[in-house]
């Protein structure tokens, strides 16, 4: 699965913006900001700016994906 996520998102810039993450995940920007504040998406806050690294988002998605046969 890791290769698939990295291949799928590999064309994105190394640093993602909040609008890019919102589009990628199919949610609105306020949702992304809430997830950033709550630590649901890996990122770094520098002053008032969020630094979101593509590879960290890929790794995070890889760990959290639903696996066949996984129980809820």
Rosetta blueprint (number, residue, H / E / L):
1 X L
2 X H
3 X H
4 X H
5 X H
6 X H
7 X H
8 X H
9 X H
10 X L
11 X L
12 X L
13 X L
14 X L
15 X E
16 X E
17 X L
18 X H
19 X H
20 X H
21 X H
22 X H
23 X H
24 X H
25 X H
26 X L
27 X L
28 X L
29 X H
30 X H
31 X H
32 X H
33 X H
34 X H
35 X H
36 X H
37 X H
38 X H
39 X L
40 X L
41 X L
42 X L
43 X L
44 X E
45 X E
46 X E
47 X L
48 X L
49 X E
50 X E
51 X E
52 X E
53 X E
54 X H
55 X H
56 X H
57 X H
58 X H
59 X H
60 X H
61 X H
62 X H
63 X H
64 X H
65 X L
66 X L
67 X L
68 X L
69 X L
70 X L
71 X L
72 X L
